[in-house]
Amino acid sequence: MKEKNLELERLVFFSDAIVAIAITILVFNLKIDGNEGRHFTFADLLQAWPKFLAFFLSFFIIALFWKMHHQFFFYIRAVDETLLWNNIAWLLFVVLLPFSTTLISMHFKDPPAMVVYCANILCINIFQNNIWDYASTRPQFLKPGVDERVVLFYRRACNVAMINSLVSLAVAFFFPVAAFILLVARFPFILSAKRLFKLMNLKDQE
């Protein structure tokens, strides 16, 4: 294990750079098909709605994963081989998300496309959970004095995200659109959970 130094800083900076590239590549899928010889119409724009939906969902999902990753490494002070490879696996599936986003933007109502997309998100969730579980169960990896409630909150957040992805994956085999809606539903739930966590902290401080 190495103390928080250049090794850990390089891991965080490398992760930030890869996530930034992945979230930027998403926009390349926003293409509207049409004949160059005729005028562009609102109908052309409306026909591209699956591409815009896929883009916005994937953009905010990657942003959410990055934010959680950023918060993890605010508390993590050391890194070893196991943590490093879990982080690399996490990045692998983050980089793969633009590809699976392209699949659902082109085949929004087809189960195979949505299954690949949901499986991709599930894999990201699994390795993000592994990062926090591995670090939080080893005191030498965390900053001194980290509140146990913080550790528990992020553990539960990771577990809920994995359950959401797993349920969406199962539903995707039969109802692709419903699976997409389930993935979107994670956002208000997460915001509510964070607000509740802050309120609980405020009450404890009174």
C-alpha positions as CSV (number, residue, x, y, z in Angstrom):
1,M,0.0,0.0,0.0
2,K,1.2,3.5,-0.8
3,E,0.4,6.6,1.2
4,K,-1.5,9.4,-0.5
5,N,1.1,10.9,-2.8
6,L,1.9,11.0,-6.5
7,E,0.6,7.5,-7.0
8,L,-2.9,8.3,-5.7
9,E,-3.0,11.7,-7.3
10,R,-2.1,10.2,-10.7
11,L,-5.0,7.7,-10.3
12,V,-7.5,10.4,-9.6
13,F,-6.2,12.7,-12.4
14,F,-6.2,9.8,-14.9
15,S,-9.7,8.8,-13.9
16,D,-11.0,12.4,-14.3
17,A,-9.4,12.6,-17.8
18,I,-10.9,9.3,-19.0
19,V,-14.4,10.3,-17.6
20,A,-14.1,13.7,-19.4
21,I,-13.3,12.0,-22.7
22,A,-16.1,9.5,-22.3
23,I,-18.7,12.1,-21.5
24,T,-17.6,14.2,-24.5
25,I,-17.7,11.4,-27.0
26,L,-21.5,11.0,-26.2
27,V,-22.3,14.1,-28.2
28,F,-20.9,12.5,-31.4
29,N,-24.0,10.3,-31.5
30,L,-26.3,13.3,-31.9
31,K,-26.8,13.2,-35.6
32,I,-30.1,13.8,-37.4
33,D,-30.7,11.8,-40.5
34,G,-32.2,13.6,-43.5
35,N,-31.8,14.4,-47.2
36,E,-29.4,17.2,-47.8
37,G,-31.5,18.4,-50.8
38,R,-34.5,19.4,-48.8
39,H,-35.3,21.8,-45.9
40,F,-34.7,20.8,-42.3
41,T,-38.1,20.5,-40.5
42,F,-39.3,20.1,-36.9
43,A,-40.4,16.6,-37.9
44,D,-36.7,15.7,-38.5
45,L,-35.9,17.0,-35.1
46,L,-38.7,15.0,-33.4
47,Q,-37.7,11.8,-35.1
48,A,-34.3,12.0,-33.4
49,W,-35.9,11.9,-29.9
50,P,-34.3,8.5,-28.9
51,K,-30.9,9.9,-29.6
52,F,-31.5,12.9,-27.4
53,L,-33.0,10.8,-24.6
54,A,-30.1,8.4,-24.7
55,F,-27.6,11.3,-24.7
56,F,-29.1,13.1,-21.7
57,L,-29.5,9.9,-19.6
58,S,-25.9,8.8,-20.3
59,F,-24.5,12.3,-19.7
60,F,-26.1,12.5,-16.3
61,I,-25.3,8.9,-15.4
62,I,-21.6,9.5,-16.2
63,A,-21.7,12.8,-14.3
64,L,-23.3,11.0,-11.3
65,F,-20.7,8.2,-11.4
66,W,-17.9,10.8,-11.6
67,K,-19.3,12.8,-8.7
68,M,-19.6,9.7,-6.5
69,H,-16.0,8.7,-7.5
70,H,-14.8,12.2,-6.6
71,Q,-16.5,12.0,-3.2
72,F,-14.9,8.6,-2.6
73,F,-11.5,9.9,-3.1
74,F,-12.0,12.8,-0.9
75,Y,-12.0,10.3,1.9
76,I,-9.6,7.7,0.5
77,R,-5.9,8.5,1.3
78,A,-4.1,5.4,-0.1
79,V,-4.1,3.0,-3.0
80,D,-2.9,-0.5,-3.6
81,E,-3.0,-3.0,-6.5
82,T,-6.5,-4.2,-5.8
83,L,-8.0,-0.7,-5.5
84,L,-6.1,0.3,-8.7
85,W,-7.5,-2.6,-10.7
86,N,-11.0,-2.0,-9.5
87,N,-10.7,1.6,-10.6
88,I,-9.4,0.5,-14.0
89,A,-12.3,-1.9,-14.4
90,W,-14.7,0.9,-13.5
91,L,-13.1,3.1,-16.2
92,L,-13.3,0.3,-18.7
93,F,-17.1,0.2,-18.5
94,V,-17.4,4.0,-18.3
95,V,-15.5,4.3,-21.6
96,L,-17.8,1.6,-23.0
97,L,-21.0,3.6,-22.2
98,P,-20.9,5.8,-25.4
99,F,-21.0,2.6,-27.4
100,S,-24.0,1.2,-25.6
101,T,-25.6,4.6,-25.8
102,T,-25.3,4.5,-29.5
103,L,-27.1,1.1,-29.5
104,I,-30.2,2.4,-27.6
105,S,-30.3,5.6,-29.6
106,M,-30.6,3.6,-32.8
107,H,-32.6,0.7,-31.4
108,F,-34.5,2.2,-28.5
109,K,-37.3,-0.3,-28.4
110,D,-35.2,-3.4,-29.1
111,P,-34.5,-5.6,-26.1
112,P,-30.9,-6.6,-27.1
113,A,-29.8,-2.9,-27.3
114,M,-31.3,-2.0,-23.9
115,V,-29.9,-5.2,-22.3
116,V,-26.4,-4.2,-23.4
117,Y,-27.0,-0.7,-22.0
118,C,-28.3,-1.8,-18.7
119,A,-25.6,-4.4,-18.3
120,N,-23.0,-1.7,-19.0
121,I,-24.4,0.5,-16.2
122,L,-24.6,-2.5,-13.9
123,C,-20.9,-3.2,-14.4
124,I,-20.0,0.4,-13.6
125,N,-22.0,0.2,-10.5
126,I,-20.4,-3.1,-9.4
127,F,-16.9,-1.8,-9.7
128,Q,-17.8,1.5,-8.1
129,N,-19.2,-0.4,-5.2
130,N,-16.0,-2.5,-5.0
131,I,-13.9,0.6,-4.8
132,W,-15.8,1.9,-1.8
133,D,-16.3,-1.5,-0.1
134,Y,-12.6,-2.3,-0.4
135,A,-11.4,1.1,0.9
136,S,-14.1,1.6,3.6
137,T,-13.5,-1.7,5.3
138,R,-9.8,-1.0,5.7
139,P,-9.1,1.9,8.1
140,Q,-5.6,2.5,6.7
141,F,-7.2,3.5,3.4
142,L,-9.4,6.3,4.8
143,K,-8.6,9.6,6.3
144,P,-8.7,9.6,10.1
145,G,-12.0,10.5,11.8
146,V,-14.3,9.6,8.9
147,D,-17.8,9.4,10.3
148,E,-19.3,5.9,10.1
149,R,-22.5,7.4,8.9
150,V,-20.7,8.7,5.8
151,V,-19.3,5.2,5.2
152,L,-22.7,3.6,5.6
153,F,-24.4,6.2,3.4
154,Y,-22.1,5.6,0.4
155,R,-22.3,1.9,0.9
156,R,-26.1,2.0,0.8
157,A,-26.1,4.4,-2.2
158,C,-23.9,2.0,-4.1
159,N,-26.2,-1.0,-3.2
160,V,-29.3,0.9,-4.3
161,A,-27.7,1.8,-7.6
162,M,-26.7,-1.8,-8.2
163,I,-30.3,-3.0,-7.4
164,N,-31.7,-0.3,-9.8
165,S,-29.4,-1.5,-12.6
166,L,-30.1,-5.1,-12.0
167,V,-33.9,-4.7,-12.0
168,S,-33.6,-2.5,-15.2
169,L,-31.5,-5.3,-16.8
170,A,-34.1,-7.9,-16.0
171,V,-36.9,-5.7,-17.3
172,A,-35.0,-4.8,-20.5
173,F,-35.3,-8.4,-21.8
174,F,-39.1,-7.8,-22.1
175,F,-39.9,-4.1,-21.8
176,P,-37.0,-1.9,-23.1
177,V,-38.8,1.4,-22.6
178,A,-39.8,0.5,-19.0
179,A,-36.1,-0.4,-18.3
180,F,-35.1,3.0,-19.5
181,I,-37.7,4.7,-17.3
182,L,-36.4,2.7,-14.3
183,L,-32.8,4.0,-15.0
184,V,-34.1,7.6,-15.1
185,A,-36.0,7.0,-11.8
186,R,-32.7,6.7,-9.9
187,F,-32.1,10.4,-10.1
188,P,-35.0,11.8,-8.0
189,F,-34.4,8.9,-5.5
190,I,-30.7,9.8,-5.1
191,L,-31.5,13.5,-4.6
192,S,-34.1,12.6,-2.0
193,A,-31.7,10.3,-0.2
194,K,-29.0,13.0,-0.1
195,R,-31.4,15.6,1.2
196,L,-32.5,13.2,3.9
197,F,-28.9,12.5,4.9
198,K,-28.2,16.2,5.2
199,L,-31.3,16.8,7.3
200,M,-30.3,14.0,9.7
201,N,-26.8,15.5,10.1
202,L,-28.4,18.9,10.9
203,K,-30.6,17.4,13.6
204,D,-27.6,15.6,15.2
205,Q,-25.7,18.9,15.3
206,E,-28.6,20.7,17.1
